[in-house]
Every structure is written in C-alpha cells, then in structure tokens.
Amino acid sequence: MIYPSIPLHGLFRATIVILAMSLISCSQTQQMSLKDGWGSFGSFWGDEKPVQQVAVKKTEPINPFLAGLSESEIKKLRDEAWRVYGLHWKGVATRSRYVRQPLIETLDAHGYPRELQMVPVVESSYDPYAYSSVGASGLWQLMPMTASDLKVKSDRYFDGRRDIRSSTRGAAKYLTRQYRRFGNWEMAFAAYHLGPSAVQRRLDRRPWKPTDGLRSMPLPPITKTYIRHILGLIILHKEGLVSFPAPYATESITVQAPFDIDALQQKAELPTNQIFRFNPELKLNHYLDAEPTTLKLRISKTRINKVRKNLPSNPTEHMAVTVAKGESLYQISRRYNTTARLVRANNPGINTQLANTTKLRLPLKVVKRKGAEENPMIKPVSRQKMVADNSGTRI
C-alpha cells in the first residue's frame, strides 16, 4: 500500500503540538494528585510522615508546696481546710488587714514564697497578741529562745515576737532553712511545729517523701493535722476559695519621747486602740524615759494628716492614766504616790468615786514614780487569748 506523502515542515509542527499537549496533561495530573493529598515519594512509601500542626498545651509549673501529692490528696486537703477554717475566715481576714502590709512586704523583700502567709492562719488566726500555753507569742508563735536565735529582739519597750517585720523575717528564714534541709515543705512545716531534731529522728527510722502520701508521714497525728491544714489553706487560697482583703494602707511617722500614745489617739479621734493594732510590738502606752528617744509608728493613711496635726510640738508634761475597776480617787493617789489634792487640781470636776476606764491627767513626774502603763491590748497571761499548742514543743 502506498501512503500519502507529508511535507517535512508539517511533520515537525505536528510533533511539537503533540509534545506540548503531553506536558500540559502531566502537569494537570500532578496538580490533581497534590490536591488529593498525595505527598512526596518518601511519604508515600512510609519513610516520612506528613507534618501536623498540633497545638502545644501549656502546663502550669508545679507548685513546690504541692509537689508529689496526688489529685485525691489535694481534694481531701482542700475539703478539710474548708471545714475547719471556712466558717472562721471572716475573722481571720478582718484581723489580717492591720498586719498583712508589712508581712507581705517582708516576704517579698527577702524572696520568701507568699504561700507562707497561710502559716499565721494556723498559728494565731492572724492575731499578733495571741499567746500560747507554753509561752509562744505573736503571729508566728515564736518561743523566746528561738526568737533570740533568729535575731528577733525584744527589750523593755518593744516585743520583737509581736513585731510584724521582725517576726516574719525570722519565721520565714527558719522555714526556708528547714525546706533546704529536708527537701520538701511538709517536713519543713513539721520541723516548725515539732522541732527539726525530732523530725530527723523519725525520718532516720522511717524515710519519707511526698509521693509516699501524707498518711504515711512518720509524725505524731497532731503534727500531721498541722501540716494538712497549712497545705489545705494554700490550696484554698490558690483556687480563690478564700482570699485576704486588701490590707489597710499605712505610713510611718516618727514621734519624740516622752510620749502618750493614748492621748494622741483621743486627740486625733482614732478608733479605739488603732495605733496598737497597727503597732503590736509596742509594750507600753506611755514612753517616759530617755530611751527610746523616738518612736516610729505605723498610722493609717486615711488618718495620717489628722494625726500629724495633733502631734505635740513640745515634750509632753502630762500623761493620761486609766482608772482601774472600782478604784477611788484616794486609791489613785496612793497608786501614784501622790495626793488626792494634786489629782483634783489636774482634773477639775472629778468625783471621789471614779467610773471605770476614766482617764485622769497627771503630771509626768508623778506618773514616772509608778512607771508607764502597758499597751492596753496586752492582757495578763491568765486572761490572754490562748492559741492551741498541740505538739508540746515549739520552735
């Protein structure tokens, strides 16, 4: 058979067209395969998995106070602390407003964890005047010997264990030292409650770590309860189930001795004993002697201007003394080794039989014979508010 002849230039042109159409077809096929989810040859054969964009879940850093505790233990701690402190939290919160400003400032200034602010809830219910049956005192319930070791100083004018800054610095230093020693906060709190030597002896006999569970701690039951309550309060506070109100803002002023604190409170029309609530370290109501020559007092910011206006410009020459229950004018004159006539001369119009809590104005030289009155918020030990000291030993 004889085929018809085709010119060479026509054949070349046809070949070019066929090749172009083939390339277009291959390109479209590859695009369709990519759209259909085909990956590279490596992924096709299983050597390479396609990259997936997975959202990374951010996890909270582990709270060192709760490290090693199971979820069920944390729930039990929270529930127990709520049962014990939930109903009484309002009173704790109210008292805290007078003292938490210097407490938090001290913790922050020295880099101590703020969770330690829950310890005074268990120790004293945030009452700096709390006193235990074994002699522990203040927000942190420090014993005299321990306070001395921690350089929390007291003298005839000031009680360092009731001083918020000094006692907070000492107690937090002690607790963090025990944390470094034992490696966990449970045993640090145990050492604060029971004493580090007693805790070490128990651990030597039966080692313990937080993952072993709180029930297995080799400690007396009352110390275990103490630890659980602090941890439970930390949990309640962390979860917002209990909270502290903002502390009262204060400013410090310096006053010159001799000085009558009670007289200043009355002149500035301050609430009863407000100066002593803000300054629980004060031992006295009257500062009469040459030492200290000055007093530094925390005063509410809302009342600071009125207090400044009523500060005496000259050294005080008279002091206000409080009449005891059932005390007569004659007995007052005997108590201060003076005469009824002098008492009347300084207090015109008073009756022979005086009403309870009457304030009498007496010359400074007369008051000095007897000695300064105490801070009125300090009650005799037999009448002081006692806080539980369940361990029998205190730091």
LINFEN-V252260 format. One record per residue. N is the residue number from 1. RES is the residue in one small letter. SS is DSSP state (H for helix, E for strand, C for the rest). OMEGA is omega as a letter, one per 30 degrees, with the letter a starting at -180 (999 if undefined). Layout:
N|RES|SS|OMEGA + N|RES|SS|OMEGA
This chain:
1|m|C|a + 2|i|C|l + 3|y|C|l + 4|p|C|a + 5|s|C|l + 6|i|C|l + 7|p|C|a + 8|l|H|a + 9|h|H|l + 10|g|H|l + 11|l|H|l + 12|f|H|l + 13|r|H|a + 14|a|H|l + 15|t|H|l + 16|i|H|a + 17|v|H|a + 18|i|H|l + 19|l|H|l + 20|a|H|a + 21|m|H|l + 22|s|H|l + 23|l|H|l + 24|i|H|a + 25|s|H|l + 26|c|H|a + 27|s|H|a + 28|q|H|a + 29|t|H|l + 30|q|H|l + 31|q|H|l + 32|m|H|a + 33|s|H|l + 34|l|H|l + 35|k|H|a + 36|d|C|l + 37|g|C|l + 38|w|C|l + 39|g|C|l + 40|s|C|l + 41|f|H|l + 42|g|H|a + 43|s|H|l + 44|f|H|a + 45|w|C|l + 46|g|C|l + 47|d|C|a + 48|e|C|a + 49|k|C|l + 50|p|C|a + 51|v|C|l + 52|q|C|l + 53|q|C|a + 54|v|C|l + 55|a|C|l + 56|v|C|a + 57|k|C|l + 58|k|C|l + 59|t|C|l + 60|e|C|l + 61|p|C|a + 62|i|C|l + 63|n|C|a + 64|p|C|l + 65|f|C|a + 66|l|C|a + 67|a|C|l + 68|g|C|a + 69|l|C|l + 70|s|C|l + 71|e|H|a + 72|s|H|l + 73|e|H|l + 74|i|H|l + 75|k|H|l + 76|k|H|l + 77|l|H|l + 78|r|H|a + 79|d|H|a + 80|e|H|l + 81|a|H|l + 82|w|H|l + 83|r|H|a + 84|v|H|a + 85|y|H|a + 86|g|C|a + 87|l|C|a + 88|h|C|a + 89|w|H|a + 90|k|H|l + 91|g|H|l + 92|v|H|a + 93|a|H|a + 94|t|H|l + 95|r|H|a + 96|s|H|a + 97|r|H|a + 98|y|H|a + 99|v|H|a + 100|r|H|l + 101|q|H|l + 102|p|H|l + 103|l|H|a + 104|i|H|l + 105|e|H|l + 106|t|H|l + 107|l|H|a + 108|d|H|a + 109|a|H|a + 110|h|C|l + 111|g|C|l + 112|y|C|a + 113|p|C|a + 114|r|H|l + 115|e|H|a + 116|l|H|l + 117|q|H|l + 118|m|H|a + 119|v|H|l + 120|p|H|l + 121|v|H|a + 122|v|H|a + 123|e|H|a + 124|s|H|a + 125|s|C|l + 126|y|C|l + 127|d|C|a + 128|p|C|l + 129|y|C|l + 130|a|C|a + 131|y|E|a + 132|s|E|a + 133|s|C|a + 134|v|C|l + 135|g|C|l + 136|a|C|a + 137|s|E|l + 138|g|C|l + 139|l|C|a + 140|w|C|l + 141|q|C|l + 142|l|E|l + 143|m|C|a + 144|p|H|a + 145|m|H|l + 146|t|H|l + 147|a|H|l + 148|s|H|l + 149|d|H|a + 150|l|C|a + 151|k|C|l + 152|v|C|a + 153|k|C|l + 154|s|C|l + 155|d|C|a + 156|r|C|a + 157|y|C|a + 158|f|E|l + 159|d|C|a + 160|g|C|l + 161|r|C|l + 162|r|C|l + 163|d|C|a + 164|i|H|a + 165|r|H|a + 166|s|H|a + 167|s|H|l + 168|t|H|l + 169|r|H|a + 170|g|H|a + 171|a|H|a + 172|a|H|l + 173|k|H|l + 174|y|H|a + 175|l|H|a + 176|t|H|l + 177|r|H|l + 178|q|H|l + 179|y|H|l + 180|r|H|a + 181|r|H|a + 182|f|H|l + 183|g|C|l + 184|n|C|a + 185|w|H|l + 186|e|H|a + 187|m|H|l + 188|a|H|l + 189|f|H|l + 190|a|H|l + 191|a|H|l + 192|y|H|a + 193|h|H|a + 194|l|H|a + 195|g|C|a + 196|p|H|a + 197|s|H|l + 198|a|H|l + 199|v|H|a + 200|q|H|l + 201|r|H|a + 202|r|H|l + 203|l|H|l + 204|d|H|l + 205|r|H|a + 206|r|C|a + 207|p|C|a + 208|w|C|l + 209|k|C|a + 210|p|H|a + 211|t|H|l + 212|d|H|l + 213|g|C|a + 214|l|H|a + 215|r|H|a + 216|s|H|l + 217|m|C|a + 218|p|C|a + 219|l|C|l + 220|p|C|a + 221|p|H|a + 222|i|H|l + 223|t|H|l + 224|k|H|l + 225|t|H|l + 226|y|H|a + 227|i|H|a + 228|r|H|a + 229|h|H|l + 230|i|H|l + 231|l|H|l + 232|g|H|l + 233|l|H|l + 234|i|H|l + 235|i|H|l + 236|l|H|a + 237|h|H|a + 238|k|H|a + 239|e|C|l + 240|g|C|a + 241|l|C|l + 242|v|C|l + 243|s|C|l + 244|f|C|l + 245|p|C|l + 246|a|C|l + 247|p|C|l + 248|y|C|l + 249|a|C|a + 250|t|E|l + 251|e|E|l + 252|s|E|l + 253|i|E|l + 254|t|E|l + 255|v|E|a + 256|q|E|l + 257|a|C|g + 258|p|C|a + 259|f|E|l + 260|d|E|a + 261|i|H|a + 262|d|H|l + 263|a|H|l + 264|l|H|a + 265|q|H|a + 266|q|H|a + 267|k|H|a + 268|a|C|l + 269|e|C|l + 270|l|C|l + 271|p|C|a + 272|t|C|l + 273|n|C|a + 274|q|H|l + 275|i|H|a + 276|f|H|l + 277|r|H|l + 278|f|H|a + 279|n|C|a + 280|p|C|l + 281|e|C|a + 282|l|E|l + 283|k|C|a + 284|l|E|l + 285|n|C|l + 286|h|E|l + 287|y|E|a + 288|l|C|a + 289|d|C|l + 290|a|C|l + 291|e|C|f + 292|p|C|a + 293|t|C|l + 294|t|E|l + 295|l|E|l + 296|k|E|a + 297|l|E|l + 298|r|E|a + 299|i|E|l + 300|s|E|a + 301|k|C|a + 302|t|C|a + 303|r|C|a + 304|i|H|a + 305|n|H|l + 306|k|H|l + 307|v|H|a + 308|r|H|l + 309|k|H|a + 310|n|C|l + 311|l|C|l + 312|p|C|l + 313|s|C|l + 314|n|C|l + 315|p|C|a + 316|t|C|l + 317|e|C|l + 318|h|E|l + 319|m|E|l + 320|a|E|l + 321|v|E|a + 322|t|E|l + 323|v|C|l + 324|a|C|a + 325|k|C|l + 326|g|C|a + 327|e|C|l + 328|s|E|l + 329|l|H|l + 330|y|H|a + 331|q|H|l + 332|i|H|a + 333|s|H|l + 334|r|H|a + 335|r|H|a + 336|y|C|l + 337|n|C|l + 338|t|C|a + 339|t|C|l + 340|a|H|l + 341|r|H|a + 342|l|H|l + 343|v|H|l + 344|r|H|a + 345|a|H|a + 346|n|H|a + 347|n|C|a + 348|p|C|l + 349|g|C|a + 350|i|C|l + 351|n|C|l + 352|t|C|l + 353|q|E|a + 354|l|C|l + 355|a|C|l + 356|n|C|l + 357|t|C|l + 358|t|C|l + 359|k|E|l + 360|l|E|a + 361|r|E|a + 362|l|E|l + 363|p|E|a + 364|l|H|a + 365|k|H|l + 366|v|H|a + 367|v|H|a + 368|k|H|a + 369|r|H|a + 370|k|H|a + 371|g|C|a + 372|a|C|l + 373|e|C|l + 374|e|E|l + 375|n|C|a + 376|p|C|l + 377|m|C|l + 378|i|C|l + 379|k|C|l + 380|p|C|a + 381|v|H|a + 382|s|H|a + 383|r|H|a + 384|q|C|l + 385|k|C|a + 386|m|E|l + 387|v|E|a + 388|a|C|l + 389|d|C|a + 390|n|C|a + 391|s|C|a + 392|g|C|l + 393|t|C|l + 394|r|C|l + 395|i|C|999
